[in-house]
């Protein structure tokens, strides 16, 4: 999960994995975030694949990034201990 959260931009697949939803729900979330950004007067990048800022996804999903980072560090420590 931390590998996904550390990206600057989120696509539908990233959103799908973060919230454990299907593709349709992930698209709906992305579109809601897009509308929020555009309604604030800001623009999004135009590209082949639509993406939104990961920070907006984290806010939308009300995720505790500090807790996730703490758990990622704990997981890394456990994996390192197993190797030794």
C-alpha positions as a Markdown table, in Angstrom:
| # | Residue | x | y | z |
|---|---|---|---|---|
| 1 | Unk | 0.0 | 0.0 | 0.0 |
| 2 | Unk | 2.8 | 2.4 | 0.8 |
| 3 | Unk | 4.3 | 2.0 | -2.7 |
| 4 | Unk | 1.0 | 3.2 | -4.1 |
| 5 | Unk | 0.6 | 6.1 | -1.6 |
| 6 | Unk | 4.1 | 7.3 | -2.4 |
| 7 | Unk | 3.2 | 8.1 | -6.0 |
| 8 | Unk | 2.5 | 11.7 | -6.9 |
| 9 | Unk | -0.4 | 10.9 | -9.2 |
| 10 | Unk | -3.1 | 8.2 | -8.8 |
| 11 | Unk | -4.9 | 6.4 | -11.6 |
| 12 | Unk | -8.1 | 4.3 | -11.4 |
| 13 | Unk | -6.1 | 1.1 | -10.6 |
| 14 | Unk | -4.3 | 2.9 | -7.7 |
| 15 | Unk | -7.6 | 4.1 | -6.3 |
| 16 | Unk | -9.2 | 0.7 | -6.8 |
| 17 | Unk | -6.4 | -0.9 | -4.7 |
| 18 | Unk | -6.4 | 1.7 | -2.0 |
| 19 | Unk | -10.1 | 1.5 | -1.3 |
| 20 | Unk | -10.7 | -2.2 | -2.2 |
| 21 | Unk | -13.4 | -1.3 | -4.7 |
| 22 | Unk | -14.3 | -2.2 | -8.2 |
| 23 | Unk | -13.3 | -0.2 | -11.3 |
| 24 | Unk | -16.6 | 1.6 | -11.5 |
| 25 | Unk | -16.4 | 2.9 | -8.0 |
| 26 | Unk | -12.7 | 3.9 | -8.5 |
| 27 | Unk | -13.7 | 5.9 | -11.6 |
| 28 | Unk | -16.5 | 7.6 | -9.7 |
| 29 | Unk | -14.0 | 8.6 | -6.9 |
| 30 | Unk | -11.5 | 9.9 | -9.5 |
| 31 | Unk | -14.3 | 11.9 | -11.2 |
| 32 | Unk | -15.4 | 13.4 | -7.9 |
| 33 | Unk | -11.9 | 14.5 | -7.2 |
| 34 | Unk | -11.5 | 15.9 | -10.7 |
| 35 | Unk | -14.7 | 18.0 | -10.3 |
| 36 | Unk | -13.5 | 19.2 | -6.9 |
| 37 | Unk | -10.2 | 20.3 | -8.4 |
| 38 | Unk | -11.8 | 22.0 | -11.4 |
| 39 | Unk | -14.4 | 23.8 | -9.3 |
| 40 | Unk | -11.6 | 25.3 | -7.3 |
| 41 | Unk | -10.2 | 26.9 | -10.5 |
| 42 | Unk | -7.3 | 24.6 | -10.9 |
| 43 | Unk | -6.4 | 22.5 | -13.9 |
| 44 | Unk | -5.4 | 18.8 | -14.3 |
| 45 | Unk | -2.9 | 17.4 | -16.7 |
| 46 | Unk | -4.3 | 16.1 | -19.9 |
| 47 | Unk | -2.9 | 12.8 | -20.9 |
| 48 | Unk | -3.7 | 9.3 | -22.2 |
| 49 | Unk | -4.5 | 8.1 | -18.7 |
| 50 | Unk | -6.5 | 10.4 | -16.4 |
| 51 | Unk | -4.8 | 10.9 | -13.0 |
| 52 | Unk | -5.5 | 12.9 | -9.9 |
| 53 | Unk | -3.1 | 14.0 | -7.2 |
| 54 | Unk | -2.5 | 11.3 | -4.6 |
| 55 | Unk | -2.8 | 13.9 | -1.8 |
| 56 | Unk | -6.4 | 14.5 | -2.9 |
| 57 | Unk | -7.1 | 10.7 | -3.0 |
| 58 | Unk | -5.7 | 10.4 | 0.5 |
| 59 | Unk | -7.9 | 13.2 | 1.7 |
| 60 | Unk | -11.0 | 11.8 | -0.1 |
| 61 | Unk | -10.5 | 8.4 | 1.5 |
| 62 | Unk | -9.7 | 10.0 | 4.9 |
| 63 | Unk | -6.5 | 7.9 | 5.2 |
| 64 | Unk | -4.1 | 8.4 | 8.1 |
| 65 | Unk | -0.8 | 8.7 | 6.3 |
| 66 | Unk | 1.2 | 8.8 | 9.5 |
| 67 | Unk | -0.2 | 5.5 | 10.6 |
| 68 | Unk | 0.4 | 3.9 | 7.2 |
| 69 | Unk | 4.0 | 5.1 | 7.2 |
| 70 | Unk | 4.5 | 3.7 | 10.7 |
| 71 | Unk | 3.1 | 0.3 | 9.7 |
| 72 | Unk | 5.3 | 0.3 | 6.5 |
| 73 | Unk | 8.4 | 0.9 | 8.7 |
| 74 | Unk | 7.3 | -1.9 | 11.1 |
| 75 | Unk | 6.8 | -4.2 | 8.1 |
| 76 | Unk | 10.2 | -3.3 | 6.8 |
| 77 | Unk | 11.8 | -4.1 | 10.2 |
| 78 | Unk | 10.0 | -7.4 | 10.5 |
| 79 | Unk | 11.2 | -8.4 | 7.0 |
| 80 | Unk | 14.8 | -7.4 | 7.7 |
| 81 | Unk | 14.7 | -9.4 | 11.0 |
| 82 | Unk | 13.5 | -12.5 | 9.1 |
| 83 | Unk | 16.4 | -12.2 | 6.7 |
| 84 | Unk | 19.0 | -12.1 | 9.5 |
